[in-house]
């Protein structure tokens, strides 16, 4: 089974060498490394050229990480495609451990893994949900990616390895999404192939960086909820289990988004424009509104109280009271 690695780069001169070297140092070698320079203005291009005998080097005008990954996918010729962001790096056994899972479970076509989060110069190992540990006791996969999403199992793009044919069947990264474009793709893949291989030991270092300053607070929430709306339309209404699990996942995600920023009024107003929020949260779950409302600061409760009561009256014909 051959493996291509795709590394999108944008102004990555400080980290790209470490990322590439981590791939070259794998105990299980890969067949090609495709580095896509997404219009960098620093010394990224110069560093990539120094690896030209070891990597496939592609340059394009700046169009974002999704576009760069898609360019790499187009050029990849291997059976499997693995992704690595330029500021992250793999541990030497990363590919070997995941290929063991894929070779031992012939029906598994994609695989993720745990990671060490580097944030504020501290290494953090994210715990796995008890139910996840129970599922992984005697096997190396989850029956459904929906469980991975619902239980918030640690997985990021740099840990993914996916069969090329499956990836192309699901489609490329959606370049119209400003954030969570990777989650969008994982959900599309899961609707084709729900089984998801997983290595619970950390196999790479995920370097947390501050999100793009142009995508802040209300904008980030808007883009994330836009993605949830898209996912909601993709999930089949004919599958009760899928819809139930998706609703749990999306409700919890929406809840976290609402509480993740400081200015609640802007975020709530943004959320109220979400088709998903209307259809599956406000219209069906009074308790959800209460959960959001009770966690807000008192000054924001005063601002938002009338808005929430109006919404509740609209959907239920009566005034909402959290007491």
C-alpha positions in Angstrom: 0.0 0.0 0.0 1.6 3.3 -1.1 1.3 6.5 0.8 1.3 10.2 -0.3 1.7 13.0 2.3 0.3 16.4 1.6 1.7 19.4 3.4 0.1 22.9 2.7 2.5 25.8 3.5 1.9 29.5 3.9 4.6 31.6 5.4 5.9 28.5 7.2 9.6 29.1 7.1 9.8 28.7 10.9 8.3 25.2 10.9 8.3 23.6 7.5 11.7 22.0 7.8 10.7 20.3 11.1 7.5 19.0 9.4 9.2 17.6 6.4 12.0 16.0 8.4 9.4 14.3 10.6 8.0 12.6 7.5 11.4 11.6 6.2 12.2 10.1 9.6 9.2 7.7 9.7 9.9 4.1 10.6 7.5 3.1 7.8 8.6 5.1 4.8 6.1 7.0 2.6 6.1 7.0 -1.2 5.8 10.7 -2.0 5.7 14.0 -0.1 3.8 16.8 -1.8 4.4 20.3 -0.4 2.1 23.0 -1.7 3.4 26.5 -1.2 0.2 28.7 -1.0 1.7 32.0 -2.0 4.2 32.4 0.9 6.0 35.7 1.2 8.7 34.5 3.6 11.5 32.0 2.9 9.2 29.0 2.6 9.9 28.6 -1.1 13.6 28.7 -0.6 13.4 25.9 2.1 11.2 23.8 -0.1 13.7 24.0 -3.0 16.4 22.6 -0.7 14.3 19.4 -0.5 13.6 19.1 -4.2 15.3 15.7 -4.5 13.1 14.3 -1.7 9.7 16.0 -2.2 7.3 17.1 -4.9 7.2 20.9 -4.7 4.1 22.8 -6.0 3.6 26.6 -5.9 0.3 28.5 -6.3 -1.1 31.9 -5.6 -2.5 32.3 -2.1 -5.9 30.6 -1.9 -6.0 29.1 1.6 -5.1 25.8 3.2 -8.1 23.9 1.7 -7.2 24.9 -1.8 -3.5 23.9 -1.2 -4.6 20.5 0.1 -6.9 20.0 -2.9 -4.0 20.8 -5.2 -2.0 18.1 -3.4 -4.9 15.6 -3.7 -5.0 16.2 -7.4 -1.4 15.4 -7.8 -1.2 12.4 -5.4 -0.7 9.0 -7.0 -0.7 6.7 -4.0 -3.3 4.3 -2.5 -3.5 6.4 0.7 -3.2 10.1 1.4 -2.0 11.5 4.7 -2.1 15.1 5.7 0.3 17.2 7.7 0.0 20.9 8.5 3.3 22.7 8.2 3.5 23.8 11.9 2.8 20.3 13.2 5.1 17.3 13.2 4.8 13.5 13.3 6.4 11.1 15.8 8.6 8.5 14.1 6.1 5.7 14.4 3.1 7.6 13.2 2.6 6.0 9.8 3.7 2.5 11.0 1.0 2.4 13.7 -1.7 3.6 11.4 -0.8 1.2 8.6 -0.9 -1.6 11.2 -4.5 -0.7 11.8 -5.4 -0.5 8.1 -3.6 -3.8 7.3 -5.2 -5.6 10.2 -8.7 -4.4 9.3 -9.2 -4.7 5.6 -12.6 -3.0 5.7 -11.2 0.2 7.3 -10.5 2.8 4.7 -9.5 5.8 6.9 -7.7 6.2 10.2 -7.0 8.9 12.8 -5.0 9.1 16.0 -4.5 10.9 19.3 -2.0 13.7 19.6 -0.1 15.9 22.0 -1.4 19.5 22.0 1.3 22.1 22.3 -0.4 25.3 23.7 1.3 28.2 25.5 4.5 26.2 25.5 2.9 23.3 27.4 2.3 19.8 26.2 -1.3 18.5 26.8 -2.5 15.0 26.3 -6.3 15.1 25.7 -8.2 12.4 27.5 -10.5 10.0 25.7 -14.1 9.6 26.6 -14.8 6.5 28.7 -17.1 5.1 26.1 -14.3 5.5 23.5 -11.9 3.6 25.7 -14.5 0.8 26.0 -14.9 0.6 22.3 -11.2 0.4 21.7 -10.5 -2.3 24.3 -10.6 -5.2 21.8 -10.4 -3.5 18.5 -8.7 -0.6 16.6 -11.7 1.2 15.2 -15.0 2.9 15.9 -18.1 1.5 14.2 -19.2 5.0 13.4 -17.3 8.3 13.0 -20.5 9.8 14.5 -19.3 8.5 17.9 -15.9 10.1 17.4 -17.6 13.5 16.7 -20.2 13.2 19.4 -17.7 12.2 22.1 -15.2 14.8 20.9 -12.5 12.2 20.4 -9.2 14.0 19.7 -8.5 14.0 15.9 -7.0 16.6 13.7 -6.1 16.9 10.0 -2.4 16.1 10.7 -3.4 12.7 12.1 -5.6 11.6 9.2 -4.7 8.9 6.6 -7.4 8.1 4.0 -7.7 5.8 1.1 -7.3 7.9 -2.1 -10.4 6.4 -3.8 -12.6 7.1 -0.7 -11.3 10.7 -0.5 -12.1 11.4 -4.2 -15.5 9.8 -3.8 -16.4 12.1 -0.9 -15.0 15.2 -2.7 -12.3 17.7 -1.9 -12.1 20.2 0.9 -14.8 22.9 0.6 -12.9 26.1 -0.1 -16.1 28.2 0.6 -15.9 27.3 4.4 -13.6 29.7 6.3 -13.2 27.3 9.3 -14.0 23.6 10.1 -13.5 22.7 6.4 -11.8 19.5 7.6 -14.8 18.5 9.8 -17.0 19.0 6.8 -14.9 16.6 4.8 -14.8 14.0 7.6 -18.6 14.0 7.8 -18.9 13.5 4.1 -16.5 10.6 4.2 -18.4 9.1 7.2 -21.7 9.1 5.2 -19.9 6.8 2.7 -17.7 4.8 5.1 -18.7 5.2 8.8 -16.1 2.8 10.2 -13.1 4.8 11.4 -9.7 3.4 12.4 -8.1 5.0 15.5 -4.8 4.8 17.4 -5.4 6.0 21.0 -1.7 6.6 21.6 -0.5 10.1 20.5 1.4 10.0 17.2 2.1 13.6 16.5 2.4 17.1 18.0 -0.4 19.5 17.2 0.9 23.0 17.5 -2.0 25.3 18.6 -1.8 28.8 17.0 -4.0 31.8 17.2 -6.7 31.8 14.6 -6.5 34.2 11.7 -7.2 37.7 13.1 -9.6 38.4 10.2 -11.9 35.6 11.4 -12.9 36.7 14.9 -15.7 36.0 17.4 -19.0 36.5 15.6 -17.5 35.7 12.2 -16.0 32.5 13.4 -19.3 31.4 15.0 -21.1 32.4 11.8 -18.8 30.3 9.6 -19.0 27.3 12.0 -22.8 27.4 12.1 -22.8 27.7 8.3 -20.8 24.4 8.3 -23.3 22.8 10.7 -26.2 23.8 8.4 -24.4 22.2 5.5 -23.8 19.0 7.5 -27.5 18.9 8.6 -28.6 18.9 5.0 -26.2 16.1 4.2 -27.3 13.7 7.0 -30.0 11.4 5.7 -33.5 11.9 7.3 -34.1 8.3 6.6 -31.5 7.2 9.1 -32.9 7.6 12.6 -29.6 6.7 14.3 -27.6 9.0 12.1 -30.0 11.9 12.7 -30.1 11.3 16.4 -26.3 11.2 16.8 -25.9 14.2 14.5 -28.4 16.2 16.5 -26.4 15.5 19.7 -23.2 16.4 18.1 -24.5 19.6 16.5 -26.4 20.8 19.6 -23.3 20.4 21.7 -21.1 22.1 19.1 -23.5 25.0 18.8 -23.5 25.3 22.6 -19.7 25.4 22.8 -19.6 28.0 20.0 -22.1 30.3 21.8 -20.0 30.1 25.0 -16.6 30.4 23.4 -16.5 34.1 23.0 -17.1 37.1 25.2 -19.8 39.1 23.5 -23.0 36.9 23.8 -25.4 39.2 22.1 -23.5 39.3 18.8 -23.0 35.6 18.9 -26.6 34.7 19.7 -27.9 36.9 17.0 -25.4 35.3 14.6 -26.6 31.8 15.7 -30.2 32.7 15.2 -29.6 33.0 11.5 -28.5 29.3 11.4 -31.0 27.0 9.8 -29.9 24.2 12.0 -30.2 26.3 15.2 -33.9 27.1 14.2 -34.9 23.7 13.1 -33.3 21.3 15.6 -32.4 23.3 18.6 -34.9 26.2 19.4 -37.9 24.4 18.0 -37.3 21.2 19.9 -35.1 21.7 22.9 -36.2 24.3 25.6 -33.5 23.0 27.9 -30.8 23.9 25.3 -31.8 27.6 25.5 -31.7 27.5 29.2 -28.2 26.0 29.2 -27.0 28.8 27.0 -28.8 31.5 28.9 -27.8 30.5 32.4 -24.0 30.5 31.6 -24.0 34.0 30.3 -22.9 37.0 32.5 -25.7 38.8 34.2 -25.3 41.9 32.0 -25.8 39.8 28.9 -28.8 38.0 30.3 -30.5 41.4 30.6 -29.7 42.2 27.0 -30.7 38.8 25.7 -33.7 38.0 27.8 -36.2 39.7 25.6 -34.7 38.1 22.5 -34.9 34.6 23.9 -38.5 35.2 25.2 -39.5 36.4 21.7 -38.0 33.3 20.1 -39.7 31.0 22.5 -43.0 32.6 21.9 -42.5 32.4 18.2 -41.9 28.6 18.2 -44.0 27.6 21.2 -46.7 30.2 21.5 -45.8 31.0 25.1 -43.4 33.0 27.1 -40.1 31.4 28.0 -38.9 31.4 31.6 -35.7 29.6 32.8 -37.0 29.4 36.4 
